Amino acid sequence: MIYFTLVLSFLASIALTPIVKKFAIAIGATDKPNHRKVHQKIMPRLGGLAIYLSFLIGLFVLRPDGEHFMPILIGSSIIIITGMLDDLIELSAKLKLMGQLLAACIVVFGGVQIEYINLPFGGELHFGFLSIPMSILWIVGITNAINLIDGLDGLAAGVSSIALITISFMAFLKGDLFVMGVALIVLGSTVGFLFYNFHPAKIFMGDTGALFLGYIISVLSLLGFKNITMFSLIIPVIILGVPISDTIFAIIRRFVNKQPLSAPDKSHLHHCLLRIGFTHRQTVLLIYAIAAMFGMAAIIFSMSKLWGALIVLGVLTLAIELFVESVGLVGKDYQPILKLVRTKKPVNIRNR
């Protein structure tokens, strides 16, 4: 039944996206080009509505058994309304944040929160009253991180699909049919939309789609890995390595350049790859590959013992830093490791 709803959501998305495209054009939900954007013509957005409607069809057919069904449904509806309003009338940052906080609070107070973790050497660490703000911060943070990478045709949809594949696979290994079922429904809906959104895109998902995908992925990752071991808590961070890394380095970049955190720029990961010579399609496919690497690393990490997990984490951290320095994600002059390597002069054995 789960796989049937995956296919159903996929077909529903393929059927609904052209209808949503016409609806977006009719009501003026379009994205106009400017100095910060890559596209050169007016494009219909609101494509996330097709993803959401397909998600609802799959959800009501499958009716996954779980106490968090209604909170997720209500919270996702709030986030969709927030995204649609932003695509239509461009909400202020404060109003968008209010919508995200309300949606996050619905699921967190509905029971989706990190209450404690099992420490690797025995015992438990209970978060107490901090579990609520930590969980809300996670949901709002990931929601915005997915929104930030939505800058090229098919980028956010593809990266989200890879994250959903990883989450559903790990939920399958754990026997968590609720998380697996919801993740596969969203996956089918997103891949169906991707047929129209991959370069050259016929429609954008807009904030309607980016906020919804970020929200549902953050909730599923929180739900799938709550109340477990300390190192397992790192798994969703690894799964979402692309949007999290891009967001973190955007904050660092603005701090280094003494800019406000909310200041927009054209120095996100996809901008940097385009700047160094990759085509639009090559950039998207390369970021897909990086996202897949993070997904595989998360699976390996989850199956590793303590020291193996530490090694995976160390290698992954070094690889991220080297990549960031190579593409100039923080800035052209930010190359601490690469500069250190270059200053090491080779030893001339014959002169010794």
FENRAPE-V845953 format. One record per residue. N is the residue number from 1. BURIAL is 1 if it has 9 or more other ideal C-beta (glycine too) atoms within 8 Angstrom, else 0. Layout:
BEGIN
{{N;BURIAL} {N;BURIAL}}
END
This chain:
BEGIN
{{1;0} {2;1} {3;0} {4;0} {5;1} {6;1} {7;1} {8;1} {9;1} {10;1} {11;1} {12;1} {13;1} {14;1} {15;0} {16;1} {17;1} {18;0} {19;1} {20;1} {21;1} {22;0} {23;1} {24;1} {25;1} {26;0} {27;0} {28;0} {29;1} {30;1} {31;1} {32;0} {33;0} {34;0} {35;0} {36;0} {37;0} {38;0} {39;1} {40;0} {41;0} {42;0} {43;1} {44;1} {45;1} {46;1} {47;1} {48;1} {49;1} {50;1} {51;1} {52;1} {53;1} {54;1} {55;1} {56;0} {57;1} {58;1} {59;1} {60;0} {61;1} {62;1} {63;0} {64;1} {65;0} {66;0} {67;0} {68;1} {69;1} {70;0} {71;1} {72;1} {73;1} {74;1} {75;1} {76;1} {77;0} {78;1} {79;1} {80;1} {81;1} {82;1} {83;1} {84;1} {85;1} {86;1} {87;1} {88;1} {89;0} {90;0} {91;1} {92;0} {93;0} {94;0} {95;1} {96;1} {97;1} {98;0} {99;1} {100;1} {101;1} {102;1} {103;1} {104;1} {105;1} {106;1} {107;1} {108;1} {109;0} {110;1} {111;0} {112;1} {113;1} {114;1} {115;0} {116;1} {117;1} {118;1} {119;1} {120;0} {121;0} {122;0} {123;0} {124;0} {125;0} {126;0} {127;1} {128;0} {129;0} {130;0} {131;1} {132;1} {133;0} {134;1} {135;1} {136;1} {137;0} {138;1} {139;1} {140;1} {141;1} {142;1} {143;1} {144;1} {145;1} {146;1} {147;1} {148;1} {149;1} {150;1} {151;1} {152;1} {153;1} {154;1} {155;1} {156;1} {157;1} {158;1} {159;1} {160;1} {161;1} {162;1} {163;1} {164;1} {165;1} {166;1} {167;1} {168;1} {169;1} {170;1} {171;1} {172;1} {173;0} {174;0} {175;0} {176;1} {177;1} {178;1} {179;1} {180;1} {181;1} {182;1} {183;1} {184;1} {185;1} {186;1} {187;1} {188;1} {189;1} {190;1} {191;1} {192;1} {193;1} {194;1} {195;1} {196;1} {197;1} {198;1} {199;1} {200;0} {201;1} {202;0} {203;1} {204;1} {205;1} {206;1} {207;1} {208;1} {209;1} {210;1} {211;1} {212;1} {213;1} {214;1} {215;1} {216;1} {217;1} {218;1} {219;1} {220;1} {221;1} {222;1} {223;1} {224;1} {225;1} {226;1} {227;0} {228;0} {229;1} {230;1} {231;1} {232;1} {233;1} {234;1} {235;1} {236;1} {237;1} {238;1} {239;1} {240;1} {241;1} {242;1} {243;1} {244;1} {245;1} {246;1} {247;1} {248;0} {249;1} {250;1} {251;1} {252;1} {253;1} {254;1} {255;0} {256;1} {257;0} {258;0} {259;0} {260;0} {261;0} {262;0} {263;0} {264;0} {265;1} {266;0} {267;1} {268;1} {269;1} {270;1} {271;1} {272;1} {273;1} {274;1} {275;0} {276;0} {277;0} {278;0} {279;0} {280;1} {281;0} {282;1} {283;1} {284;1} {285;0} {286;1} {287;1} {288;1} {289;0} {290;1} {291;1} {292;1} {293;0} {294;1} {295;1} {296;0} {297;1} {298;1} {299;1} {300;1} {301;1} {302;1} {303;0} {304;1} {305;0} {306;0} {307;0} {308;0} {309;1} {310;0} {311;1} {312;1} {313;1} {314;0} {315;0} {316;1} {317;0} {318;0} {319;0} {320;1} {321;1} {322;1} {323;1} {324;1} {325;1} {326;0} {327;1} {328;1} {329;1} {330;1} {331;1} {332;0} {333;0} {334;1} {335;0} {336;0} {337;1} {338;1} {339;0} {340;0} {341;0} {342;0} {343;0} {344;0} {345;0} {346;0} {347;0} {348;0} {349;0} {350;0} {351;0} {352;0}}
END
